[in-house]
Each structure stands twice: as C-alpha cells, then as structure tokens.
Amino acid sequence: MKNQLQQVLNSTDLEANRALIRTLCFELNIDSLTCAAALLTLVPATEQERLPPKTAPTPTLTASTVATGIKMIRYRLDVGSKQLITADQLRRLLIEESGVDKNNIHNIHIHSLYTLLELPDEMPPDIFLHLKTVEINQHKLDIRRVKTNNKRRGNNYIRRGRKRDSKPSNDSKTKPSNHSAD
C-alpha cells in the first residue's frame, strides 16, 4: 500500500480530493486523520489483504462507492506513461469528451502501457463507445471495463485454465489394448 500511495502522490493532482476531505471534515465535525481512517474502510478488497482484518464488508477492486454515494467502476485505458500522458491530461480529456464531472474521476493509476481509473457507473453506452475512439497524444484510449472476477484460481487448475484430475487415472498406467472383441 505504501508503494501505491507513493505512486499516487507522484502522479496525481490531489487538490480535488483535498477539497472533498476538507468539506467532509467540516460537515462531519471530525479531524482529517479520523476522516482518512474512515476512508480506508472504502479501500478495495485486494488492498485489504495487506491491512489488519476489519469487521465491516468492503467493496471489490472494480466497483466502489465514493463518499458522494455514486457507484464507481474501474476502467482500463490503452495509454500509459510511454505515451507521455499525465493524470491532468486524462482528466481534462475525459471531462471534455464525456462530460463527466471532474470530481467523479478517481484513482488514476498510470502504468507504462495502460492506465486504470474509476468513473461513475452510469456511463451511457454511446459515450463509452465514443471514448474507445478518442485519442490522446496520437493513441486511442480504447477504454474497457475491468472484469469483476476477484476469485483466485483453486489448486485444481493449471495455467491453461483446464481442470486437473484430482486423482491419477489408472488408464495412464496401463497400455492400450490392441485386441478387439469378436
């Protein structure tokens, strides 16, 4: 989690989030540390494996609910740091091309070849199709929704996804018979 926080600090403009936290602290009459601790309960399930256990249920990696009550969905864009994009450029482009509110673009994580981010769940299909073709620095966004499959493979699966036999077969120990019944 520490590394991810450092990446966010290095690559994301946090001013909108700071303003939101200031507002939440004021409205709830709490300090920012208490607010941050409460917000950690919204951390995706995959991150919670690294955190001490909690009693409250938590959202999944691909869908979370922001403090505003809007359900957010994780998306993958086919552009990253190799295409020389920044979080601010992406934010501006998404606001211009989709009309999404700047406060509803969350968790932008720019990797070398792709970017992960969260947008509101109510994205109309025509806007989604439009965003697939939008370009930034001569590269298509090719936006895709990240699958919600968080289940890990069990021990009965091999890399190609086929189920392994749980018991060794006796057929493999005997040679096939060439005799035919008459």
PASEBA-1860 file (N, C-alpha, C; in nm, 3 decimals):
! residues 182
1> MKNQLQQV> 0.082/-0.118/0.000/0.000/0.000/0.000/0.088/0.126/0.000 ~ 0.201/0.118/0.071/0.292/0.232/0.078/0.341/0.271/-0.062 ~ 0.378/0.171/-0.142/0.426/0.198/-0.279/0.316/0.259/-0.365 ~ 0.193/0.208/-0.350/0.083/0.263/-0.429/0.054/0.407/-0.388 ~ 0.060/0.434/-0.258/0.041/0.572/-0.212/0.147/0.664/-0.271 ~ 0.271/0.618/-0.273/0.379/0.699/-0.327/0.357/0.726/-0.475 ~ 0.309/0.623/-0.548/0.281/0.640/-0.690/0.170/0.745/-0.712 ~ 0.066/0.738/-0.629/-0.043/0.835/-0.639/0.009/0.975/-0.608
9> LNSTDLEA> 0.089/0.987/-0.504/0.144/1.117/-0.467/0.229/1.176/-0.579 ~ 0.301/1.090/-0.651/0.390/1.136/-0.758/0.318/1.166/-0.889 ~ 0.201/1.103/-0.911/0.142/1.113/-1.045/0.001/1.173/-1.050 ~ -0.054/1.211/-0.938/-0.193/1.255/-0.937/-0.207/1.391/-0.871 ~ -0.290/1.476/-0.930/-0.324/1.604/-0.868/-0.432/1.576/-0.764 ~ -0.401/1.598/-0.640/-0.489/1.562/-0.530/-0.575/1.678/-0.480 ~ -0.572/1.791/-0.546/-0.642/1.909/-0.495/-0.793/1.886/-0.480 ~ -0.855/1.821/-0.577/-1.000/1.795/-0.566/-1.029/1.705/-0.447
17> NRALIRTL> -0.944/1.604/-0.426/-0.963/1.514/-0.312/-0.939/1.587/-0.181 ~ -0.842/1.676/-0.178/-0.817/1.755/-0.056/-0.939/1.840/-0.023 ~ -0.997/1.902/-0.126/-1.116/1.985/-0.104/-1.232/1.901/-0.051 ~ -1.247/1.782/-0.107/-1.353/1.691/-0.061/-1.332/1.653/0.086 ~ -1.208/1.622/0.122/-1.178/1.584/0.260/-1.202/1.702/0.354 ~ -1.161/1.822/0.313/-1.187/1.941/0.396/-1.337/1.959/0.419 ~ -1.415/1.941/0.313/-1.560/1.955/0.324/-1.618/1.848/0.416 ~ -1.574/1.722/0.396/-1.623/1.613/0.481/-1.589/1.637/0.627
25> CFELNIDS> -1.467/1.679/0.654/-1.424/1.705/0.791/-1.509/1.816/0.854 ~ -1.535/1.920/0.778/-1.615/2.031/0.829/-1.758/1.986/0.856 ~ -1.818/1.916/0.756/-1.958/1.876/0.770/-1.978/1.771/0.878 ~ -1.880/1.682/0.896/-1.891/1.577/0.998/-1.831/1.618/1.132 ~ -1.768/1.735/1.133/-1.704/1.787/1.254/-1.600/1.687/1.308 ~ -1.512/1.641/1.218/-1.405/1.549/1.254/-1.272/1.602/1.202 ~ -1.162/1.548/1.255/-1.031/1.589/1.205/-0.995/1.506/1.082 ~ -0.893/1.550/1.009/-0.856/1.484/0.883/-0.802/1.343/0.905
33> LTCAAALL> -0.736/1.317/1.017/-0.686/1.182/1.044/-0.802/1.084/1.064 ~ -0.906/1.125/1.135/-1.024/1.041/1.153/-1.093/1.018/1.018 ~ -1.099/1.123/0.937/-1.158/1.111/0.804/-1.079/1.012/0.719 ~ -0.947/1.023/0.722/-0.863/0.930/0.645/-0.882/0.786/0.692 ~ -0.891/0.767/0.824/-0.911/0.633/0.877/-1.046/0.576/0.831 ~ -1.149/0.660/0.831/-1.280/0.615/0.784/-1.277/0.584/0.635 ~ -1.205/0.667/0.558/-1.196/0.643/0.414/-1.123/0.514/0.381 ~ -1.033/0.471/0.469/-0.963/0.344/0.445/-1.059/0.225/0.445
41> TLVPATEQ> -1.175/0.242/0.506/-1.274/0.134/0.501/-1.329/0.116/0.361 ~ -1.306/0.216/0.274/-1.351/0.207/0.135/-1.245/0.151/0.043 ~ -1.129/0.113/0.097/-1.019/0.059/0.017/-1.065/-0.071/-0.047 ~ -1.035/-0.092/-0.176/-1.075/-0.215/-0.244/-1.028/-0.340/-0.172 ~ -1.102/-0.449/-0.193/-1.078/-0.575/-0.122/-0.936/-0.628/-0.142 ~ -0.878/-0.613/-0.261/-0.745/-0.667/-0.285/-0.642/-0.597/-0.200 ~ -0.664/-0.471/-0.169/-0.571/-0.398/-0.084/-0.587/-0.438/0.062 ~ -0.705/-0.481/0.100/-0.729/-0.513/0.239/-0.656/-0.639/0.283
49> ERLPPKTA> -0.613/-0.721/0.189/-0.534/-0.837/0.226/-0.406/-0.795/0.297 ~ -0.360/-0.674/0.269/-0.238/-0.624/0.331/-0.266/-0.546/0.459 ~ -0.395/-0.523/0.489/-0.432/-0.445/0.606/-0.481/-0.538/0.717 ~ -0.482/-0.489/0.843/-0.538/-0.571/0.951/-0.684/-0.601/0.924 ~ -0.736/-0.716/0.970/-0.874/-0.753/0.944/-0.973/-0.653/1.003 ~ -1.087/-0.638/0.935/-1.192/-0.550/0.983/-1.321/-0.630/0.990 ~ -1.418/-0.575/1.057/-1.546/-0.645/1.068/-1.644/-0.601/0.961 ~ -1.627/-0.486/0.902/-1.723/-0.435/0.803/-1.696/-0.492/0.666
57> PTPTLTAS> -1.801/-0.517/0.584/-1.779/-0.562/0.447/-1.719/-0.449/0.364 ~ -1.646/-0.487/0.258/-1.578/-0.387/0.179/-1.610/-0.403/0.031 ~ -1.594/-0.295/-0.047/-1.619/-0.304/-0.191/-1.510/-0.383/-0.262 ~ -1.539/-0.426/-0.386/-1.441/-0.500/-0.464/-1.346/-0.404/-0.534 ~ -1.246/-0.461/-0.600/-1.146/-0.380/-0.670/-1.209/-0.298/-0.783 ~ -1.309/-0.353/-0.849/-1.359/-0.286/-0.968/-1.482/-0.201/-0.946 ~ -1.545/-0.210/-0.834/-1.660/-0.125/-0.808/-1.652/-0.073/-0.666 ~ -1.658/0.055/-0.651/-1.656/0.113/-0.518/-1.757/0.225/-0.511
65> TVATGIKM> -1.791/0.263/-0.391/-1.883/0.373/-0.372/-1.807/0.486/-0.307 ~ -1.810/0.600/-0.371/-1.740/0.717/-0.321/-1.826/0.780/-0.213 ~ -1.767/0.866/-0.131/-1.839/0.931/-0.022/-1.966/1.000/-0.070 ~ -1.973/1.036/-0.197/-2.091/1.104/-0.250/-2.205/1.007/-0.277 ~ -2.181/0.875/-0.263/-2.285/0.776/-0.287/-2.293/0.729/-0.430 ~ -2.204/0.773/-0.516/-2.204/0.733/-0.657/-2.122/0.606/-0.671 ~ -2.181/0.505/-0.735/-2.108/0.381/-0.759/-2.006/0.405/-0.869 ~ -1.881/0.367/-0.840/-1.772/0.387/-0.935/-1.730/0.252/-0.993
73> IRYRLDVG> -1.692/0.253/-1.119/-1.647/0.132/-1.189/-1.504/0.153/-1.236 ~ -1.423/0.048/-1.227/-1.283/0.054/-1.269/-1.276/0.031/-1.420 ~ -1.199/0.117/-1.488/-1.179/0.106/-1.633/-1.030/0.101/-1.663 ~ -0.998/0.041/-1.778/-0.861/0.033/-1.827/-0.853/0.109/-1.958 ~ -0.752/0.196/-1.970/-0.727/0.270/-2.093/-0.598/0.218/-2.154 ~ -0.592/0.209/-2.286/-0.471/0.158/-2.352/-0.368/0.267/-2.375 ~ -0.353/0.357/-2.283/-0.248/0.459/-2.287/-0.183/0.464/-2.150 ~ -0.053/0.494/-2.151/0.019/0.499/-2.025/0.135/0.597/-2.033
81> SKQLITAD> 0.229/0.580/-1.942/0.340/0.675/-1.934/0.428/0.671/-2.059 ~ 0.430/0.558/-2.130/0.509/0.552/-2.255/0.451/0.642/-2.363 ~ 0.322/0.675/-2.350/0.260/0.768/-2.445/0.266/0.912/-2.391 ~ 0.342/0.932/-2.285/0.367/1.063/-2.227/0.239/1.134/-2.183 ~ 0.149/1.060/-2.120/0.026/1.122/-2.070/0.039/1.150/-1.921 ~ -0.039/1.245/-1.875/-0.043/1.277/-1.732/-0.186/1.261/-1.683 ~ -0.201/1.253/-1.552/-0.334/1.242/-1.493/-0.418/1.365/-1.526 ~ -0.356/1.482/-1.525/-0.430/1.605/-1.558/-0.479/1.603/-1.702
89> QLRRLLIE> -0.395/1.558/-1.796/-0.437/1.549/-1.936/-0.556/1.455/-1.950 ~ -0.547/1.339/-1.886/-0.656/1.242/-1.892/-0.783/1.299/-1.833 ~ -0.771/1.363/-1.719/-0.887/1.421/-1.652/-0.954/1.524/-1.745 ~ -0.874/1.614/-1.803/-0.930/1.716/-1.894/-0.997/1.652/-2.014 ~ -0.932/1.553/-2.073/-0.987/1.485/-2.190/-1.120/1.418/-2.157 ~ -1.126/1.348/-2.045/-1.250/1.280/-2.006/-1.363/1.379/-1.979 ~ -1.329/1.492/-1.919/-1.430/1.595/-1.893/-1.483/1.650/-2.025 ~ -1.392/1.680/-2.118/-1.433/1.736/-2.248/-1.510/1.637/-2.333
97> ESGVDKNN> -1.464/1.513/-2.339/-1.522/1.415/-2.432/-1.644/1.343/-2.378 ~ -1.653/1.327/-2.246/-1.765/1.250/-2.191/-1.860/1.334/-2.108 ~ -1.815/1.452/-2.065/-1.899/1.536/-1.981/-1.903/1.493/-1.835 ~ -1.817/1.399/-1.798/-1.814/1.353/-1.658/-1.766/1.467/-1.569 ~ -1.820/1.476/-1.450/-1.782/1.578/-1.353/-1.638/1.551/-1.308 ~ -1.558/1.656/-1.299/-1.416/1.639/-1.261/-1.401/1.574/-1.125 ~ -1.500/1.587/-1.037/-1.494/1.526/-0.905/-1.531/1.378/-0.907 ~ -1.573/1.328/-1.023/-1.611/1.188/-1.035/-1.512/1.106/-1.117
105> IHNIHIHS> -1.389/1.151/-1.123/-1.281/1.075/-1.187/-1.183/1.043/-1.074 ~ -1.172/0.915/-1.041/-1.096/0.876/-0.922/-0.989/0.772/-0.952 ~ -0.895/0.763/-0.860/-0.792/0.658/-0.857/-0.724/0.636/-0.992 ~ -0.669/0.742/-1.047/-0.597/0.731/-1.174/-0.459/0.672/-1.145 ~ -0.432/0.555/-1.202/-0.302/0.488/-1.186/-0.242/0.467/-1.324 ~ -0.143/0.547/-1.357/-0.081/0.540/-1.489/0.036/0.443/-1.483 ~ 0.028/0.337/-1.564/0.135/0.240/-1.577/0.206/0.268/-1.710 ~ 0.305/0.190/-1.744/0.380/0.222/-1.865/0.297/0.206/-1.992
113> LYTLLELP> 0.214/0.103/-2.002/0.139/0.079/-2.126/-0.012/0.097/-2.111 ~ -0.060/0.116/-1.991/-0.203/0.131/-1.970/-0.229/0.216/-1.846 ~ -0.354/0.254/-1.829/-0.396/0.334/-1.714/-0.523/0.274/-1.656 ~ -0.531/0.269/-1.524/-0.652/0.227/-1.455/-0.712/0.348/-1.386 ~ -0.844/0.360/-1.392/-0.912/0.470/-1.324/-1.055/0.429/-1.295 ~ -1.121/0.508/-1.211/-1.260/0.482/-1.178/-1.346/0.598/-1.226 ~ -1.459/0.561/-1.289/-1.558/0.656/-1.339/-1.695/0.613/-1.289 ~ -1.793/0.704/-1.289/-1.928/0.667/-1.243/-1.986/0.554/-1.326
121> DEMPPDIF> -2.066/0.471/-1.260/-2.126/0.353/-1.323/-2.228/0.388/-1.431 ~ -2.289/0.504/-1.422/-2.399/0.538/-1.514/-2.352/0.588/-1.650 ~ -2.236/0.549/-1.698/-2.189/0.600/-1.826/-2.277/0.546/-1.939 ~ -2.337/0.636/-2.018/-2.421/0.591/-2.131/-2.338/0.514/-2.234 ~ -2.399/0.413/-2.299/-2.327/0.332/-2.397/-2.266/0.412/-2.510 ~ -2.336/0.517/-2.557/-2.282/0.595/-2.669/-2.156/0.671/-2.627 ~ -2.151/0.720/-2.504/-2.031/0.788/-2.454/-1.917/0.688/-2.442 ~ -1.948/0.568/-2.390/-1.847/0.464/-2.376/-1.787/0.429/-2.513
129> LHLKTVEI> -1.871/0.409/-2.614/-1.822/0.378/-2.749/-1.739/0.493/-2.805 ~ -1.781/0.616/-2.777/-1.705/0.732/-2.823/-1.566/0.733/-2.759 ~ -1.559/0.705/-2.628/-1.430/0.707/-2.558/-1.334/0.600/-2.609 ~ -1.385/0.493/-2.668/-1.298/0.390/-2.725/-1.216/0.447/-2.841 ~ -1.272/0.546/-2.911/-1.205/0.600/-3.030/-1.130/0.730/-3.005 ~ -1.153/0.792/-2.890/-1.086/0.919/-2.859/-0.936/0.896/-2.847 ~ -0.857/0.992/-2.895/-0.712/0.981/-2.891/-0.651/1.086/-2.799 ~ -0.538/1.047/-2.739/-0.457/1.139/-2.662/-0.312/1.112/-2.704
137> NQHKLDIR> -0.242/1.216/-2.745/-0.105/1.203/-2.796/-0.096/1.098/-2.907 ~ -0.191/1.100/-2.999/-0.200/1.010/-3.115/-0.218/0.863/-3.076 ~ -0.275/0.835/-2.961/-0.302/0.698/-2.918/-0.447/0.688/-2.871 ~ -0.518/0.585/-2.921/-0.657/0.565/-2.883/-0.667/0.523/-2.736 ~ -0.770/0.573/-2.668/-0.793/0.533/-2.529/-0.833/0.386/-2.521 ~ -0.915/0.341/-2.615/-0.967/0.205/-2.616/-1.009/0.163/-2.475 ~ -1.101/0.238/-2.418/-1.147/0.215/-2.282/-1.217/0.080/-2.271 ~ -1.191/0.009/-2.162/-1.255/-0.119/-2.134/-1.288/-0.126/-1.986
145> RVKTNNKR> -1.398/-0.185/-1.957/-1.436/-0.207/-1.818/-1.353/-0.323/-1.764 ~ -1.298/-0.308/-1.645/-1.219/-0.414/-1.584/-1.316/-0.517/-1.528 ~ -1.289/-0.644/-1.556/-1.377/-0.751/-1.510/-1.378/-0.757/-1.358 ~ -1.491/-0.798/-1.304/-1.508/-0.802/-1.159/-1.468/-0.934/-1.098 ~ -1.406/-1.023/-1.174/-1.369/-1.154/-1.123/-1.249/-1.142/-1.029 ~ -1.277/-1.143/-0.899/-1.170/-1.132/-0.800/-1.133/-1.266/-0.738 ~ -1.203/-1.373/-0.780/-1.176/-1.504/-0.721/-1.042/-1.556/-0.771 ~ -0.966/-1.608/-0.679/-0.838/-1.667/-0.717/-0.861/-1.809/-0.767
153> RGNNYIRR> -0.773/-1.855/-0.854/-0.784/-1.992/-0.903/-0.753/-2.088/-0.791 ~ -0.827/-2.196/-0.787/-0.801/-2.301/-0.689/-0.684/-2.386/-0.732 ~ -0.648/-2.482/-0.651/-0.534/-2.569/-0.682/-0.565/-2.668/-0.792 ~ -0.690/-2.680/-0.833/-0.727/-2.778/-0.935/-0.711/-2.726/-1.076 ~ -0.655/-2.607/-1.094/-0.641/-2.550/-1.227/-0.494/-2.536/-1.265 ~ -0.467/-2.563/-1.392/-0.333/-2.540/-1.443/-0.337/-2.413/-1.525 ~ -0.225/-2.366/-1.575/-0.216/-2.236/-1.639/-0.314/-2.217/-1.754 ~ -0.341/-2.319/-1.830/-0.429/-2.303/-1.946/-0.576/-2.300/-1.905
161> GRKRDSKP> -0.603/-2.307/-1.773/-0.739/-2.296/-1.725/-0.818/-2.425/-1.724 ~ -0.756/-2.538/-1.765/-0.828/-2.665/-1.761/-0.821/-2.723/-1.621 ~ -0.926/-2.791/-1.586/-0.930/-2.851/-1.454/-0.842/-2.976/-1.452 ~ -0.761/-2.988/-1.350/-0.678/-3.107/-1.332/-0.760/-3.219/-1.272 ~ -0.721/-3.341/-1.305/-0.784/-3.455/-1.238/-0.737/-3.456/-1.094 ~ -0.831/-3.479/-1.003/-0.791/-3.478/-0.862/-0.723/-3.608/-0.824 ~ -0.751/-3.717/-0.897/-0.685/-3.845/-0.870/-0.615/-3.890/-0.997 ~ -0.498/-3.953/-0.983/-0.432/-4.004/-1.104/-0.518/-4.113/-1.168
169> SNDSKTKP> -0.521/-4.114/-1.296/-0.601/-4.211/-1.370/-0.526/-4.342/-1.383 ~ -0.598/-4.454/-1.369/-0.537/-4.586/-1.386/-0.511/-4.615/-1.533 ~ -0.585/-4.547/-1.620/-0.569/-4.569/-1.764/-0.429/-4.530/-1.811 ~ -0.367/-4.434/-1.748/-0.237/-4.389/-1.793/-0.127/-4.488/-1.754 ~ -0.158/-4.578/-1.658/-0.057/-4.675/-1.615/-0.060/-4.801/-1.699 ~ -0.170/-4.826/-1.767/-0.180/-4.947/-1.849/-0.170/-4.909/-1.995 ~ -0.115/-5.000/-2.071/-0.104/-4.976/-2.215/-0.238/-5.004/-2.281 ~ -0.270/-4.928/-2.384/-0.398/-4.954/-2.453/-0.395/-5.091/-2.520
177> SNHSAD> -0.506/-5.155/-2.517/-0.516/-5.291/-2.574/-0.543/-5.282/-2.723 ~ -0.474/-5.369/-2.798/-0.496/-5.375/-2.943/-0.589/-5.489/-2.979 ~ -0.641/-5.558/-2.877/-0.731/-5.671/-2.902/-0.870/-5.622/-2.930 ~ -0.934/-5.683/-3.022/-1.073/-5.648/-3.050/-1.162/-5.763/-3.013 ~ -1.279/-5.733/-2.969/-1.374/-5.838/-2.931/-1.444/-5.885/-3.058 ~ -1.458/-6.019/-3.073/-1.525/-6.074/-3.191/-1.664/-6.117/-3.161
END
